[in-house]
């Protein structure tokens, strides 16, 4: 399977479609991962960036697959900051079996601490980083039956 994906990648690169080749390779690996987890009956979460405001490495459409324990299996939300923040939400959605949209604030230490002191809303996470943006991430649990 991986050989076929590499050939597709090389073919598109030769045609000057390097970005498309990367996207197709990532989509191929992503769908194979979902298929394997589903076939094995393994619970997992798909987290998808649906909106960004301000500075953020993650962009709408970025996806990550996380295990029931919150471990990153594949994909990316744009780096360790948003991914580590979604870990607890991933576990929560697996337990509740209910999807959830969460706003992740990528802000300074001072702003993050101030938000924590004021009291965090259930659908907000404040992450200490200097990006300065806000990401809305949809977290959806999958509980395949075998």
N, C-alpha and C positions, 0 to 999 in steps of 0.2 A: 504494500500500500504506500509506504513512504517513498519508494522508488518512483511510482507513478506521480506523486505530488511533486517530487523534485523535477521530473521531466516537464511537467506542466509549467513549473516555475521557470525553468531554463528557456522554454519555448516563448513564454510571454516576455521574458527579459530580452531575448533576441529581437522581439518585435517592438522593443522600446516601451513596454508596459510593465515596468518594474514594480510600481505601486500596486497595480492590479494583481500581479503574481503573488505579492506578499499577502494581500487580502484573501485571495483564493486559497492559499496554503493555510492561513490561519483559520478560515472557515472550515476547511476540510478537517483539520485537527480538532476543532471545536465540536463539529457534528459527530466525529468518531468517538470523542470522549463522552458526549451525551448518550450516544447509542450503547456504548459499553457499560456505563453506569446503569442505564435503564435495563439492559439485558441481565446484568448481575443483580438487579433489585436493590441497588445501593441508593439510599437517599442522598440528595444533593440540592444545592441552591444555585440558581443563576442570578447574578447581580448585573444589572445593566445601567450604565450612565444614560439618563434620559434628558438631562439639561445641565448646562454649566453657565455660570455667571462669573465674570472676572477671571483671575489667573488660575489655571488648572491644567495639569498635564493630560488628564483624562478628558475625552471629548464625547459628545453624544454618540451612542452606538458601541462604545467600549464595553466589553463583557468579560465576566470572570465566573468560573465554576468553582464553588466551594463545597467541601465535604460537610457532613452533619456536625463535625467537630469544629468547623470554621477554617480548616486548612485550605489554602489555595491549591486547586487541582490544575487549572489551566486558565489562560486568558489574563487580562489586566484591566484594572479600573483607572490606571494612570499612575501607579506607583504604590509604594508601601503605605503611605499615609492614608489614603482612602480605603485601601484593602484591609489594613489592620483595623480600621474603624468599623468595617462591615462585618467582621468576624462574629461579634456578639449578636448582631442582628440576624446573621445567617442561622446561628443556633436557635435563636428565638423563633424564627419563621418555620424551621423544621419542627419544633415542638408544638407550635400553635397550628401549623398547617395553613397559615394565612399569609398571603403576600403583603408586602409593605413598601411604601415609598418613604425614603429617608433623605433629609437634607444634611449634607456634610459640609460644615464650615471649615475652610482651610485658612486658619488665622494665626495671628501672633500668640505667643504664650500668654501675654497680658489679657487679650480679648477672650481667649479660651478659658482662662481661670475665672474671669469676670462672669462669663456665661454660666460656668459651673456653679459659682456662688449664688447667682440669681435663681438657679434651678433650671435644669434642662428639660425641654419638652420631649415627650416620648418619641417624636419623629425627627429629632435633631441630634446631631453629633458634632461636637466641636473638637477639631484636631489641631494640635500645635505644629504649625508649619508657616512658612512665609509666603505661600502662594497667593493668599488674599482672595481666593475665589470661593464659590459655593457650588457644590455638585448635588444634583438630585439623582438618587440611585434607587431603582426599583429592584427589590429583593424578592425572588419568587422561589418557594420550595417545591421540590419534586420528590414524591414518595412513590417510586415505582413498585408495583405489585408483581411478584414472581409467580 
